[in-house]
Amino acid sequence: MNNPFPLRISEELMEKLRKMAEDHSRSINKEIEYLIKKAVSEHEKELTTN
């Protein structure tokens, strides 16, 4: 399957993201955005607790 996103990620990871997005009724783009925001938020919390 051709990756429509200009991300250099494996096809295996893209399929996992596709499944996650489907499970959450989101587009793959919105799923990636959600996961990035979540990771950034968790990182910021780590910085404030350390």
ChimeraX attribute file (.defattr): number of C-alpha atoms within 10 A of each C-alpha:
attribute: neighborCount
match mode: 1-to-1
recipient: residues
	/A:1	6
	/A:2	5
	/A:3	12
	/A:4	6
	/A:5	10
	/A:6	6
	/A:7	8
	/A:8	8
	/A:9	10
	/A:10	9
	/A:11	12
	/A:12	9
	/A:13	10
	/A:14	17
	/A:15	14
	/A:16	11
	/A:17	18
	/A:18	18
	/A:19	15
	/A:20	16
	/A:21	18
	/A:22	13
	/A:23	9
	/A:24	12
	/A:25	11
	/A:26	15
	/A:27	14
	/A:28	19
	/A:29	13
	/A:30	13
	/A:31	19
	/A:32	16
	/A:33	12
	/A:34	14
	/A:35	13
	/A:36	12
	/A:37	12
	/A:38	12
	/A:39	12
	/A:40	12
	/A:41	12
	/A:42	11
	/A:43	11
	/A:44	11
	/A:45	11
	/A:46	10
	/A:47	9
	/A:48	7
	/A:49	6
	/A:50	5
